[in-house]
């Protein structure tokens, strides 16, 4: 397996993993992000998205991002299988 194929496979795993986490557990991701920004991280007071991150529309956005990430992982996998990687 060449280095480019290994990189494509790693990218595929990353997209699938991030997509599954964002699609299946968006409430946990929301909780992690809110805890990170409220724990005194640098620049939290200037984050324009902090109030939006507390709403249910953020959960919907996480699910959309998760579905798109799984789709991107699938496209990378198909490209890898077809030998384009």
Phi, psi and omega in degrees: 000128182283167180298322181292324177292322178294321177295318178295321178294319176298319177297319178299313179299318179299311181297316178296316181297311179296321180295317180295317179298314182289330182277321186270323183238056181293331179294322178292320178298317178299316180296317178300314182293318179294319177296320179297314183284334180269354181272018176087027178292151182297129176085008182297327181289344179259004181285112182286349183262358186299317178292322178293328180294345179270356185262169178285340177291336174293322177298316179297317179297321177296321178293322177295315178298321177297316179295319178294323179293319176296320176298319178294320177297321177296319179295320178294321178296316178297317178298319179294318181293321181286352177090014180274354184273000000 
